[in-house]
Amino acid sequence: ENSEGSLLPTAVVLENVKEATKDCMLIMLVENVSGLSEDDGDFSVEMIPELRVAVVTFTGNTDAEEFAKKFNQNHRARKQNITARCLEQTKSVRAENIPPNTPSHYITIYFENEKYGGAQTVDVQQLPDEQAAIITFGDQKGNA
């Protein structure tokens, strides 16, 4: 947490990642910029090729904002036109494969359960045609 009590970002989005980019290349680039090691469990990288992005999640107390600044100054990253920004905390998620006729209060109870997140749910918008729901959460500070 920072001095205001809000959670520090722990994930960085790498944008403009070309489809042909291999995850091992991004991992080495992150290691070079951060001085951390994926093998040691300092971070993980999740490629999302359909969005042309990758998400780097740090497991320790790495300053994600500082990493993003360093990454954006790195000549290799700039040469490949890859940029970094901190991933903001989400207020909503989409849950899929929800059985038809599931009452919205069941979904609320599920997401408010400590075992499945423990976040205060403020809204559940069901999408029955898609067997999905959009769940919106309240203030995250109380759940840290």
N, CA, C and O atoms as a GROMACS GRO file, in nm:
protein
  576
    1GLU      N    1   0.084  -0.118   0.000
    1GLU     CA    2   0.000   0.000   0.000
    1GLU      C    3   0.088   0.124   0.000
    1GLU      O    4   0.200   0.121   0.051
    2ASN      N    5   0.037   0.232  -0.057
    2ASN     CA    6   0.110   0.358  -0.051
    2ASN      C    7   0.064   0.438   0.070
    2ASN      O    8  -0.017   0.389   0.150
    3SER      N    9   0.115   0.561   0.086
    3SER     CA   10   0.086   0.639   0.207
    3SER      C   11  -0.061   0.674   0.221
    3SER      O   12  -0.108   0.695   0.333
    4GLU      N   13  -0.135   0.682   0.110
    4GLU     CA   14  -0.278   0.711   0.119
    4GLU      C   15  -0.361   0.587   0.152
    4GLU      O   16  -0.482   0.597   0.168
    5GLY      N   17  -0.297   0.471   0.161
    5GLY     CA   18  -0.369   0.349   0.195
    5GLY      C   19  -0.426   0.277   0.075
    5GLY      O   20  -0.494   0.175   0.092
    6SER      N   21  -0.402   0.326  -0.045
    6SER     CA   22  -0.454   0.255  -0.162
    6SER      C   23  -0.352   0.153  -0.209
    6SER      O   24  -0.232   0.166  -0.182
    7LEU      N   25  -0.399   0.054  -0.277
    7LEU     CA   26  -0.312  -0.054  -0.322
    7LEU      C   27  -0.222  -0.007  -0.435
    7LEU      O   28  -0.267   0.061  -0.527
    8LEU      N   29  -0.094  -0.044  -0.427
    8LEU     CA   30  -0.002  -0.015  -0.536
    8LEU      C   31  -0.029  -0.112  -0.650
    8LEU      O   32  -0.066  -0.227  -0.626
    9PRO      N   33  -0.012  -0.068  -0.774
    9PRO     CA   34  -0.033  -0.160  -0.886
    9PRO      C   35   0.071  -0.271  -0.883
    9PRO      O   36   0.188  -0.247  -0.852
   10THR      N   37   0.029  -0.391  -0.914
   10THR     CA   38   0.121  -0.504  -0.918
   10THR      C   39   0.132  -0.563  -1.058
   10THR      O   40   0.203  -0.662  -1.078
   11ALA      N   41   0.061  -0.504  -1.154
   11ALA     CA   42   0.063  -0.556  -1.289
   11ALA      C   43   0.084  -0.442  -1.388
   11ALA      O   44   0.041  -0.329  -1.367
   12VAL      N   45   0.152  -0.478  -1.498
   12VAL     CA   46   0.180  -0.383  -1.605
   12VAL      C   47   0.131  -0.445  -1.736
   12VAL      O   48   0.152  -0.564  -1.760
   13VAL      N   49   0.068  -0.364  -1.817
   13VAL     CA   50   0.023  -0.408  -1.950
   13VAL      C   51   0.127  -0.365  -2.051
   13VAL      O   52   0.164  -0.248  -2.058
   14LEU      N   53   0.174  -0.461  -2.131
   14LEU     CA   54   0.262  -0.431  -2.243
   14LEU      C   55   0.175  -0.427  -2.367
   14LEU      O   56   0.111  -0.526  -2.402
   15GLU      N   57   0.172  -0.312  -2.434
   15GLU     CA   58   0.083  -0.293  -2.548
   15GLU      C   59   0.162  -0.294  -2.678
   15GLU      O   60   0.284  -0.276  -2.679
   16ASN      N   61   0.091  -0.316  -2.789
   16ASN     CA   62   0.148  -0.321  -2.925
   16ASN      C   63   0.240  -0.442  -2.943
   16ASN      O   64   0.340  -0.434  -3.015
   17VAL      N   65   0.207  -0.552  -2.877
   17VAL     CA   66   0.286  -0.673  -2.889
   17VAL      C   67   0.245  -0.743  -3.019
   17VAL      O   68   0.130  -0.782  -3.036
   18LYS      N   69   0.340  -0.760  -3.108
   18LYS     CA   70   0.310  -0.824  -3.237
   18LYS      C   71   0.272  -0.970  -3.216
   18LYS      O   72   0.319  -1.036  -3.123
   19GLU      N   73   0.186  -1.019  -3.305
   19GLU     CA   74   0.139  -1.158  -3.295
   19GLU      C   75   0.254  -1.258  -3.295
   19GLU      O   76   0.248  -1.360  -3.228
   20ALA      N   77   0.358  -1.227  -3.371
   20ALA     CA   78   0.471  -1.320  -3.385
   20ALA      C   79   0.566  -1.316  -3.266
   20ALA      O   80   0.659  -1.396  -3.259
   21THR      N   81   0.544  -1.224  -3.172
   21THR     CA   82   0.633  -1.211  -3.056
   21THR      C   83   0.618  -1.332  -2.965
   21THR      O   84   0.508  -1.369  -2.926
   22LYS      N   85   0.729  -1.392  -2.934
   22LYS     CA   86   0.731  -1.509  -2.844
   22LYS      C   87   0.734  -1.463  -2.699
   22LYS      O   88   0.797  -1.362  -2.666
   23ASP      N   89   0.664  -1.538  -2.613
   23ASP     CA   90   0.662  -1.501  -2.471
   23ASP      C   91   0.801  -1.502  -2.410
   23ASP      O   92   0.829  -1.422  -2.320
   24CYS      N   93   0.889  -1.593  -2.456
   24CYS     CA   94   1.024  -1.598  -2.400
   24CYS      C   95   1.102  -1.470  -2.428
   24CYS      O   96   1.183  -1.428  -2.346
   25MET      N   97   1.077  -1.406  -2.543
   25MET     CA   98   1.142  -1.280  -2.574
   25MET      C   99   1.094  -1.170  -2.479
   25MET      O  100   1.175  -1.092  -2.430
   26LEU      N  101   0.962  -1.166  -2.453
   26LEU     CA  102   0.909  -1.066  -2.359
   26LEU      C  103   0.962  -1.090  -2.218
   26LEU      O  104   0.994  -0.995  -2.146
   27ILE      N  105   0.970  -1.215  -2.179
   27ILE     CA  106   1.022  -1.249  -2.046
   27ILE      C  107   1.165  -1.199  -2.031
   27ILE      O  108   1.200  -1.139  -1.929
   28MET      N  109   1.249  -1.223  -2.132
   28MET     CA  110   1.387  -1.175  -2.125
   28MET      C  111   1.393  -1.022  -2.120
   28MET      O  112   1.475  -0.965  -2.048
   29LEU      N  113   1.306  -0.956  -2.196
   29LEU     CA  114   1.302  -0.810  -2.196
   29LEU      C  115   1.262  -0.758  -2.058
   29LEU      O  116   1.322  -0.663  -2.008
   30VAL      N  117   1.161  -0.819  -1.997
   30VAL     CA  118   1.118  -0.780  -1.862
   30VAL      C  119   1.231  -0.804  -1.762
   30VAL      O  120   1.256  -0.720  -1.676
   31GLU      N  121   1.299  -0.918  -1.775
   31GLU     CA  122   1.412  -0.948  -1.685
   31GLU      C  123   1.522  -0.844  -1.701
   31GLU      O  124   1.579  -0.799  -1.601
   32ASN      N  125   1.553  -0.806  -1.825
   32ASN     CA  126   1.659  -0.708  -1.850
   32ASN      C  127   1.624  -0.572  -1.790
   32ASN      O  128   1.710  -0.507  -1.730
   33VAL      N  129   1.499  -0.530  -1.804
   33VAL     CA  130   1.457  -0.399  -1.754
   33VAL      C  131   1.446  -0.398  -1.602
   33VAL      O  132   1.486  -0.302  -1.537
   34SER      N  133   1.391  -0.506  -1.546
   34SER     CA  134   1.360  -0.509  -1.402
   34SER      C  135   1.472  -0.561  -1.314
   34SER      O  136   1.479  -0.527  -1.196
   35GLY      N  137   1.558  -0.644  -1.370
   35GLY     CA  138   1.659  -0.710  -1.288
   35GLY      C  139   1.602  -0.827  -1.210
   35GLY      O  140   1.671  -0.884  -1.125
   36LEU      N  141   1.477  -0.864  -1.238
   36LEU     CA  142   1.410  -0.975  -1.170
   36LEU      C  143   1.417  -1.100  -1.256
   36LEU      O  144   1.462  -1.095  -1.370
   37SER      N  145   1.372  -1.212  -1.201
   37SER     CA  146   1.376  -1.340  -1.272
   37SER      C  147   1.240  -1.408  -1.270
   37SER      O  148   1.179  -1.426  -1.164
   38GLU      N  149   1.194  -1.446  -1.389
   38GLU     CA  150   1.070  -1.523  -1.395
   38GLU      C  151   1.090  -1.661  -1.333
   38GLU      O  152   1.000  -1.712  -1.266
   39ASP      N  153   1.208  -1.721  -1.355
   39ASP     CA  154   1.237  -1.854  -1.299
   39ASP      C  155   1.232  -1.854  -1.146
   39ASP      O  156   1.198  -1.955  -1.085
   40ASP      N  157   1.265  -1.740  -1.085
   40ASP     CA  158   1.262  -1.730  -0.939
   40ASP      C  159   1.124  -1.694  -0.887
   40ASP      O  160   1.104  -1.681  -0.766
   41GLY      N  161   1.027  -1.677  -0.978
   41GLY     CA  162   0.891  -1.646  -0.937
   41GLY      C  163   0.868  -1.499  -0.905
   41GLY      O  164   0.771  -1.464  -0.838
   42ASP      N  165   0.958  -1.410  -0.954
   42ASP     CA  166   0.944  -1.267  -0.927
   42ASP      C  167   0.830  -1.205  -1.005
   42ASP      O  168   0.773  -1.104  -0.964
   43PHE      N  169   0.796  -1.266  -1.119
   43PHE     CA  170   0.687  -1.215  -1.202
   43PHE      C  171   0.640  -1.324  -1.295
   43PHE      O  172   0.707  -1.427  -1.312
   44SER      N  173   0.524  -1.302  -1.357
   44SER     CA  174   0.474  -1.393  -1.460
   44SER      C  175   0.425  -1.307  -1.577
   44SER      O  176   0.392  -1.190  -1.560
   45VAL      N  177   0.423  -1.367  -1.695
   45VAL     CA  178   0.378  -1.297  -1.816
   45VAL      C  179   0.265  -1.377  -1.878
   45VAL      O  180   0.278  -1.497  -1.902
   46GLU      N  181   0.154  -1.309  -1.905
   46GLU     CA  182   0.041  -1.372  -1.974
   46GLU      C  183   0.020  -1.299  -2.106
   46GLU      O  184  -0.010  -1.180  -2.110
   47MET      N  185   0.036  -1.374  -2.214
   47MET     CA  186   0.016  -1.318  -2.348
   47MET      C  187  -0.133  -1.319  -2.380
   47MET      O  188  -0.203  -1.415  -2.350
   48ILE      N  189  -0.182  -1.210  -2.442
   48ILE     CA  190  -0.320  -1.201  -2.489
   48ILE      C  191  -0.313  -1.156  -2.634
   48ILE      O  192  -0.335  -1.038  -2.664
   49PRO      N  193  -0.281  -1.250  -2.725
   49PRO     CA  194  -0.253  -1.213  -2.865
   49PRO      C  195  -0.368  -1.145  -2.937
   49PRO      O  196  -0.345  -1.059  -3.022
   50GLU      N  197  -0.492  -1.183  -2.904
   50GLU     CA  198  -0.606  -1.123  -2.974
   50GLU      C  199  -0.620  -0.973  -2.944
   50GLU      O  200  -0.682  -0.900  -3.022
   51LEU      N  201  -0.562  -0.928  -2.833
   51LEU     CA  202  -0.563  -0.785  -2.798
   51LEU      C  203  -0.428  -0.719  -2.825
   51LEU      O  204  -0.412  -0.598  -2.806
   52ARG      N  205  -0.331  -0.799  -2.868
   52ARG     CA  206  -0.194  -0.752  -2.894
   52ARG      C  207  -0.131  -0.694  -2.768
   52ARG      O  208  -0.063  -0.591  -2.772
   53VAL      N  209  -0.155  -0.761  -2.655
   53VAL     CA  210  -0.098  -0.717  -2.528
   53VAL      C  211  -0.044  -0.837  -2.451
   53VAL      O  212  -0.074  -0.953  -2.483
   54ALA      N  213   0.035  -0.807  -2.350
   54ALA     CA  214   0.079  -0.906  -2.252
   54ALA      C  215   0.068  -0.839  -2.116
   54ALA      O  216   0.086  -0.718  -2.105
   55VAL      N  217   0.038  -0.917  -2.014
   55VAL     CA  218   0.027  -0.864  -1.877
   55VAL      C  219   0.140  -0.924  -1.794
   55VAL      O  220   0.155  -1.046  -1.784
   56VAL      N  221   0.219  -0.835  -1.734
   56VAL     CA  222   0.327  -0.876  -1.645
   56VAL      C  223   0.276  -0.854  -1.503
   56VAL      O  224   0.243  -0.742  -1.465
   57THR      N  225   0.272  -0.962  -1.424
   57THR     CA  226   0.226  -0.954  -1.285
   57THR      C  227   0.345  -0.980  -1.194
   57THR      O  228   0.407  -1.086  -1.200
   58PHE      N  229   0.375  -0.882  -1.108
   58PHE     CA  230   0.486  -0.895  -1.014
   58PHE      C  231   0.436  -0.957  -0.885
   58PHE      O  232   0.328  -0.923  -0.837
   59THR      N  233   0.516  -1.049  -0.829
   59THR     CA  234   0.474  -1.119  -0.708
   59THR      C  235   0.529  -1.055  -0.582
   59THR      O  236   0.475  -1.076  -0.473
   60GLY      N  237   0.634  -0.978  -0.593
   60GLY     CA  238   0.693  -0.913  -0.475
   60GLY      C  239   0.646  -0.770  -0.463
   60GLY      O  240   0.538  -0.734  -0.510
   61ASN      N  241   0.728  -0.688  -0.399
   61ASN     CA  242   0.692  -0.549  -0.380
   61ASN      C  243   0.757  -0.459  -0.486
   61ASN      O  244   0.803  -0.350  -0.455
   62THR      N  245   0.760  -0.507  -0.608
   62THR     CA  246   0.816  -0.430  -0.719
   62THR      C  247   0.729  -0.309  -0.748
   62THR      O  248   0.606  -0.318  -0.748
   63ASP      N  249   0.792  -0.195  -0.772
   63ASP     CA  250   0.722  -0.072  -0.806
   63ASP      C  251   0.685  -0.080  -0.954
   63ASP      O  252   0.768  -0.055  -1.041
   64ALA      N  253   0.560  -0.116  -0.982
   64ALA     CA  254   0.515  -0.135  -1.120
   64ALA      C  255   0.523  -0.005  -1.200
   64ALA      O  256   0.554  -0.007  -1.319
   65GLU      N  257   0.495   0.108  -1.134
   65GLU     CA  258   0.503   0.237  -1.204
   65GLU      C  259   0.645   0.266  -1.248
   65GLU      O  260   0.668   0.313  -1.359
   66GLU      N  261   0.740   0.239  -1.161
   66GLU     CA  262   0.881   0.261  -1.194
   66GLU      C  263   0.924   0.166  -1.306
   66GLU      O  264   0.997   0.206  -1.397
   67PHE      N  265   0.879   0.041  -1.299
   67PHE     CA  266   0.910  -0.054  -1.406
   67PHE      C  267   0.856  -0.004  -1.540
   67PHE      O  268   0.928  -0.008  -1.640
   68ALA      N  269   0.731   0.043  -1.542
   68ALA     CA  270   0.671   0.091  -1.667
   68ALA      C  271   0.752   0.207  -1.725
   68ALA      O  272   0.773   0.213  -1.846
   69LYS      N  273   0.797   0.298  -1.639
   69LYS     CA  274   0.880   0.411  -1.686
   69LYS      C  275   1.009   0.360  -1.748
   69LYS      O  276   1.046   0.402  -1.858
   70LYS      N  277   1.077   0.269  -1.678
   70LYS     CA  278   1.203   0.213  -1.729
   70LYS      C  279   1.180   0.138  -1.860
   70LYS      O  280   1.259   0.149  -1.954
   71PHE      N  281   1.070   0.062  -1.865
   71PHE     CA  282   1.040  -0.017  -1.984
   71PHE      C  283   1.020   0.075  -2.104
   71PHE      O  284   1.070   0.048  -2.213
   72ASN      N  285   0.947   0.183  -2.084
   72ASN     CA  286   0.918   0.276  -2.193
   72ASN      C  287   1.043   0.350  -2.240
   72ASN      O  288   1.044   0.405  -2.350
   73GLN      N  289   1.147   0.354  -2.158
   73GLN     CA  290   1.273   0.417  -2.196
   73GLN      C  291   1.371   0.318  -2.258
   73GLN      O  292   1.472   0.359  -2.315
   74ASN      N  293   1.341   0.190  -2.248
   74ASN     CA  294   1.432   0.087  -2.299
   74ASN      C  295   1.437   0.091  -2.451
   74ASN      O  296   1.334   0.092  -2.518
   75HIS      N  297   1.560   0.094  -2.506
   75HIS     CA  298   1.575   0.105  -2.652
   75HIS      C  299   1.521  -0.017  -2.726
   75HIS      O  300   1.469  -0.002  -2.836
   76ARG      N  301   1.532  -0.134  -2.669
   76ARG     CA  302   1.479  -0.255  -2.736
   76ARG      C  303   1.326  -0.250  -2.742
   76ARG      O  304   1.267  -0.282  -2.845
   77ALA      N  305   1.263  -0.210  -2.633
   77ALA     CA  306   1.117  -0.200  -2.630
   77ALA      C  307   1.070  -0.094  -2.729
   77ALA      O  308   0.975  -0.115  -2.803
   78ARG      N  309   1.138   0.022  -2.729
   78ARG     CA  310   1.100   0.129  -2.822
   78ARG      C  311   1.118   0.088  -2.967
   78ARG      O  312   1.038   0.123  -3.053
   79LYS      N  313   1.224   0.014  -2.994
   79LYS     CA  314   1.250  -0.033  -3.131
   79LYS      C  315   1.136  -0.123  -3.180
   79LYS      O  316   1.103  -0.122  -3.299
   80GLN      N  317   1.076  -0.200  -3.089
   80GLN     CA  318   0.966  -0.289  -3.125
   80GLN      C  319   0.830  -0.222  -3.107
   80GLN      O  320   0.726  -0.284  -3.130
   81ASN      N  321   0.831  -0.095  -3.065
   81ASN     CA  322   0.708  -0.017  -3.046
   81ASN      C  323   0.618  -0.074  -2.936
   81ASN      O  324   0.496  -0.057  -2.940
   82ILE      N  325   0.678  -0.143  -2.839
   82ILE     CA  326   0.603  -0.197  -2.726
   82ILE      C  327   0.606  -0.093  -2.614
   82ILE      O  328   0.712  -0.043  -2.578
   83THR      N  329   0.489  -0.062  -2.560
   83THR     CA  330   0.480   0.034  -2.450
   83THR      C  331   0.423  -0.034  -2.327
   83THR      O  332   0.357  -0.138  -2.336
   84ALA      N  333   0.450   0.025  -2.212
   84ALA     CA  334   0.406  -0.031  -2.084
   84ALA      C  335   0.324   0.073  -2.008
   84ALA      O  336   0.354   0.192  -2.012
   85ARG      N  337   0.221   0.025  -1.939
   85ARG     CA  338   0.143   0.109  -1.848
   85ARG      C  339   0.093   0.020  -1.735
   85ARG      O  340   0.073  -0.100  -1.752
   86CYS      N  341   0.073   0.083  -1.620
   86CYS     CA  342   0.021   0.008  -1.506
   86CYS      C  343  -0.122  -0.034  -1.533
   86CYS      O  344  -0.201   0.041  -1.590
   87LEU      N  345  -0.154  -0.154  -1.490
   87LEU     CA  346  -0.290  -0.206  -1.502
   87LEU      C  347  -0.370  -0.155  -1.384
   87LEU      O  348  -0.337  -0.183  -1.268
   88GLU      N  349  -0.475  -0.080  -1.413
   88GLU     CA  350  -0.558  -0.027  -1.306
   88GLU      C  351  -0.642  -0.140  -1.245
   88GLU      O  352  -0.672  -0.240  -1.310
   89GLN      N  353  -0.679  -0.120  -1.118
   89GLN     CA  354  -0.763  -0.219  -1.053
   89GLN      C  355  -0.900  -0.218  -1.118
   89GLN      O  356  -0.955  -0.112  -1.151
   90THR      N  357  -0.954  -0.336  -1.136
   90THR     CA  358  -1.083  -0.348  -1.202
   90THR      C  359  -1.198  -0.324  -1.105
   90THR      O  360  -1.188  -0.356  -0.986
   91LYS      N  361  -1.305  -0.268  -1.157
   91LYS     CA  362  -1.426  -0.251  -1.079
   91LYS      C  363  -1.531  -0.354  -1.120
   91LYS      O  364  -1.627  -0.380  -1.047
   92SER      N  365  -1.512  -0.414  -1.240
   92SER     CA  366  -1.610  -0.511  -1.291
   92SER      C  367  -1.538  -0.629  -1.354
   92SER      O  368  -1.428  -0.616  -1.407
   93VAL      N  369  -1.603  -0.744  -1.348
   93VAL     CA  370  -1.554  -0.864  -1.416
   93VAL      C  371  -1.670  -0.929  -1.490
   93VAL      O  372  -1.787  -0.909  -1.454
   94ARG      N  373  -1.638  -1.005  -1.592
   94ARG     CA  374  -1.738  -1.082  -1.665
   94ARG      C  375  -1.719  -1.228  -1.625
   94ARG      O  376  -1.611  -1.285  -1.641
   95ALA      N  377  -1.825  -1.288  -1.573
   95ALA     CA  378  -1.824  -1.429  -1.538
   95ALA      C  379  -1.902  -1.504  -1.647
   95ALA      O  380  -2.010  -1.462  -1.686
   96GLU      N  381  -1.845  -1.614  -1.695
   96GLU     CA  382  -1.908  -1.689  -1.803
   96GLU      C  383  -1.947  -1.828  -1.757
   96GLU      O  384  -1.910  -1.872  -1.648
   97ASN      N  385  -2.023  -1.895  -1.840
   97ASN     CA  386  -2.071  -2.031  -1.814
   97ASN      C  387  -2.160  -2.038  -1.690
   97ASN      O  388  -2.154  -2.134  -1.614
   98ILE      N  389  -2.242  -1.936  -1.672
   98ILE     CA  390  -2.337  -1.934  -1.561
   98ILE      C  391  -2.463  -2.007  -1.606
   98ILE      O  392  -2.523  -1.970  -1.707
   99PRO      N  393  -2.504  -2.110  -1.534
   99PRO     CA  394  -2.622  -2.186  -1.574
   99PRO      C  395  -2.746  -2.096  -1.588
   99PRO      O  396  -2.762  -2.000  -1.512
  100PRO      N  397  -2.832  -2.128  -1.683
  100PRO     CA  398  -2.954  -2.048  -1.700
  100PRO      C  399  -3.035  -2.047  -1.570
  100PRO      O  400  -3.032  -2.142  -1.492
  101ASN      N  401  -3.107  -1.938  -1.548
  101ASN     CA  402  -3.195  -1.920  -1.433
  101ASN      C  403  -3.122  -1.916  -1.298
  101ASN      O  404  -3.184  -1.940  -1.194
  102THR      N  405  -2.993  -1.885  -1.299
  102THR     CA  406  -2.921  -1.868  -1.173
  102THR      C  407  -2.962  -1.735  -1.112
  102THR      O  408  -2.946  -1.631  -1.176
  103PRO      N  409  -3.015  -1.735  -0.990
  103PRO     CA  410  -3.055  -1.608  -0.927
  103PRO      C  411  -2.934  -1.517  -0.906
  103PRO      O  412  -2.825  -1.564  -0.873
  104SER      N  413  -2.953  -1.387  -0.925
  104SER     CA  414  -2.842  -1.292  -0.913
  104SER      C  415  -2.784  -1.291  -0.772
  104SER      O  416  -2.665  -1.266  -0.754
  105HIS      N  417  -2.869  -1.317  -0.670
  105HIS     CA  418  -2.815  -1.316  -0.534
  105HIS      C  419  -2.718  -1.432  -0.511
  105HIS      O  420  -2.631  -1.422  -0.424
  106TYR      N  421  -2.731  -1.542  -0.586
  106TYR     CA  422  -2.633  -1.651  -0.576
  106TYR      C  423  -2.497  -1.603  -0.626
  106TYR      O  424  -2.394  -1.633  -0.566
  107ILE      N  425  -2.500  -1.528  -0.735
  107ILE     CA  426  -2.375  -1.475  -0.792
  107ILE      C  427  -2.312  -1.377  -0.693
  107ILE      O  428  -2.191  -1.379  -0.672
  108THR      N  429  -2.394  -1.291  -0.633
  108THR     CA  430  -2.346  -1.195  -0.534
  108THR      C  431  -2.280  -1.267  -0.417
  108THR      O  432  -2.170  -1.232  -0.377
  109ILE      N  433  -2.346  -1.366  -0.363
  109ILE     CA  434  -2.294  -1.440  -0.249
  109ILE      C  435  -2.164  -1.510  -0.285
  109ILE      O  436  -2.070  -1.514  -0.205
  110TYR      N  437  -2.157  -1.565  -0.406
  110TYR     CA  438  -2.036  -1.634  -0.452
  110TYR      C  439  -1.917  -1.538  -0.449
  110TYR      O  440  -1.812  -1.570  -0.391
  111PHE      N  441  -1.932  -1.420  -0.511
  111PHE     CA  442  -1.819  -1.327  -0.520
  111PHE      C  443  -1.788  -1.257  -0.389
  111PHE      O  444  -1.676  -1.208  -0.372
  112GLU      N  445  -1.882  -1.251  -0.298
  112GLU     CA  446  -1.855  -1.191  -0.167
  112GLU      C  447  -1.792  -1.291  -0.070
  112GLU      O  448  -1.744  -1.252   0.037
  113ASN      N  449  -1.793  -1.419  -0.105
  113ASN     CA  450  -1.731  -1.522  -0.024
  113ASN      C  451  -1.579  -1.503  -0.025
  113ASN      O  452  -1.519  -1.489  -0.131
  114GLU      N  453  -1.517  -1.504   0.093
  114GLU     CA  454  -1.371  -1.487   0.104
  114GLU      C  455  -1.296  -1.587   0.016
  114GLU      O  456  -1.191  -1.554  -0.039
  115LYS      N  457  -1.348  -1.706   0.005
  115LYS     CA  458  -1.283  -1.812  -0.073
  115LYS      C  459  -1.272  -1.774  -0.222
  115LYS      O  460  -1.181  -1.820  -0.291
  116TYR      N  461  -1.364  -1.691  -0.272
  116TYR     CA  462  -1.368  -1.657  -0.415
  116TYR      C  463  -1.344  -1.508  -0.440
  116TYR      O  464  -1.381  -1.457  -0.546
  117GLY      N  465  -1.282  -1.439  -0.347
  117GLY     CA  466  -1.249  -1.300  -0.369
  117GLY      C  467  -1.284  -1.209  -0.254
  117GLY      O  468  -1.205  -1.121  -0.219
  118GLY      N  469  -1.400  -1.229  -0.194
  118GLY     CA  470  -1.439  -1.153  -0.077
  118GLY      C  471  -1.462  -1.004  -0.100
  118GLY      O  472  -1.453  -0.925  -0.007
  119ALA      N  473  -1.491  -0.967  -0.223
  119ALA     CA  474  -1.513  -0.825  -0.254
  119ALA      C  475  -1.660  -0.789  -0.239
  119ALA      O  476  -1.748  -0.871  -0.263
  120GLN      N  477  -1.685  -0.664  -0.198
  120GLN     CA  478  -1.823  -0.617  -0.186
  120GLN      C  479  -1.881  -0.602  -0.326
  120GLN      O  480  -1.829  -0.525  -0.407
  121THR      N  481  -1.989  -0.674  -0.354
  121THR     CA  482  -2.055  -0.668  -0.484
  121THR      C  483  -2.164  -0.562  -0.477
  121THR      O  484  -2.248  -0.563  -0.387
  122VAL      N  485  -2.162  -0.467  -0.574
  122VAL     CA  486  -2.264  -0.362  -0.574
  122VAL      C  487  -2.366  -0.380  -0.685
  122VAL      O  488  -2.473  -0.320  -0.681
  123ASP      N  489  -2.332  -0.462  -0.786
  123ASP     CA  490  -2.427  -0.483  -0.895
  123ASP      C  491  -2.395  -0.612  -0.968
  123ASP      O  492  -2.279  -0.647  -0.986
  124VAL      N  493  -2.500  -0.683  -1.009
  124VAL     CA  494  -2.486  -0.802  -1.094
  124VAL      C  495  -2.580  -0.783  -1.212
  124VAL      O  496  -2.702  -0.777  -1.196
  125GLN      N  497  -2.522  -0.774  -1.330
  125GLN     CA  498  -2.602  -0.761  -1.453
  125GLN      C  499  -2.592  -0.894  -1.526
  125GLN      O  500  -2.487  -0.928  -1.580
  126GLN      N  501  -2.701  -0.966  -1.530
  126GLN     CA  502  -2.700  -1.096  -1.595
  126GLN      C  503  -2.723  -1.082  -1.745
  126GLN      O  504  -2.801  -0.998  -1.791
  127LEU      N  505  -2.652  -1.166  -1.821
  127LEU     CA  506  -2.665  -1.172  -1.966
  127LEU      C  507  -2.706  -1.314  -2.002
  127LEU      O  508  -2.623  -1.394  -2.045
  128PRO      N  509  -2.836  -1.348  -1.985
  128PRO     CA  510  -2.881  -1.487  -2.000
  128PRO      C  511  -2.855  -1.544  -2.139
  128PRO      O  512  -2.826  -1.663  -2.151
  129ASP      N  513  -2.866  -1.463  -2.244
  129ASP     CA  514  -2.842  -1.514  -2.379
  129ASP      C  515  -2.697  -1.559  -2.398
  129ASP      O  516  -2.668  -1.642  -2.483
  130GLU      N  517  -2.607  -1.503  -2.316
  130GLU     CA  518  -2.465  -1.536  -2.327
  130GLU      C  519  -2.419  -1.626  -2.212
  130GLU      O  520  -2.301  -1.660  -2.204
  131GLN      N  521  -2.511  -1.666  -2.125
  131GLN     CA  522  -2.479  -1.743  -2.004
  131GLN      C  523  -2.363  -1.676  -1.929
  131GLN      O  524  -2.265  -1.741  -1.892
  132ALA      N  525  -2.377  -1.544  -1.909
  132ALA     CA  526  -2.272  -1.467  -1.845
  132ALA      C  527  -2.334  -1.361  -1.754
  132ALA      O  528  -2.456  -1.341  -1.753
  133ALA      N  529  -2.248  -1.294  -1.679
  133ALA     CA  530  -2.291  -1.182  -1.595
  133ALA      C  531  -2.174  -1.086  -1.579
  133ALA      O  532  -2.058  -1.127  -1.580
  134ILE      N  533  -2.207  -0.959  -1.564
  134ILE     CA  534  -2.108  -0.857  -1.531
  134ILE      C  535  -2.127  -0.824  -1.384
  134ILE      O  536  -2.234  -0.780  -1.343
  135ILE      N  537  -2.022  -0.844  -1.307
  135ILE     CA  538  -2.027  -0.820  -1.164
  135ILE      C  539  -1.945  -0.694  -1.136
  135ILE      O  540  -1.828  -0.686  -1.174
  136THR      N  541  -2.007  -0.597  -1.069
  136THR     CA  542  -1.940  -0.472  -1.035
  136THR      C  543  -1.917  -0.468  -0.885
  136THR      O  544  -2.006  -0.500  -0.806
  137PHE      N  545  -1.796  -0.429  -0.847
  137PHE     CA  546  -1.755  -0.429  -0.706
  137PHE      C  547  -1.747  -0.287  -0.653
  137PHE      O  548  -1.732  -0.191  -0.728
  138GLY      N  549  -1.756  -0.276  -0.520
  138GLY     CA  550  -1.744  -0.148  -0.453
  138GLY      C  551  -1.600  -0.112  -0.430
  138GLY      O  552  -1.511  -0.164  -0.498
  139ASP      N  553  -1.576  -0.024  -0.334
  139ASP     CA  554  -1.442   0.024  -0.301
  139ASP      C  555  -1.352  -0.092  -0.261
  139ASP      O  556  -1.386  -0.171  -0.173
  140GLN      N  557  -1.238  -0.101  -0.327
  140GLN     CA  558  -1.145  -0.213  -0.303
  140GLN      C  559  -1.055  -0.193  -0.181
  140GLN      O  560  -0.994  -0.288  -0.134
  141LYS      N  561  -1.046  -0.069  -0.130
  141LYS     CA  562  -0.955  -0.042  -0.017
  141LYS      C  563  -0.988  -0.126   0.104
  141LYS      O  564  -0.897  -0.171   0.174
  142GLY      N  565  -1.114  -0.149   0.131
  142GLY     CA  566  -1.154  -0.225   0.246
  142GLY      C  567  -1.123  -0.374   0.235
  142GLY      O  568  -1.129  -0.446   0.334
  143ASN      N  569  -1.088  -0.420   0.115
  143ASN     CA  570  -1.064  -0.562   0.093
  143ASN      C  571  -0.917  -0.597   0.088
  143ASN      O  572  -0.882  -0.710   0.057
  144ALA      N  573  -0.830  -0.502   0.118
  144ALA     CA  574  -0.686  -0.528   0.109
  144ALA      C  575  -0.639  -0.612   0.225
  144ALA      O  576  -0.521  -0.644   0.235
   0.00000   0.00000   0.00000
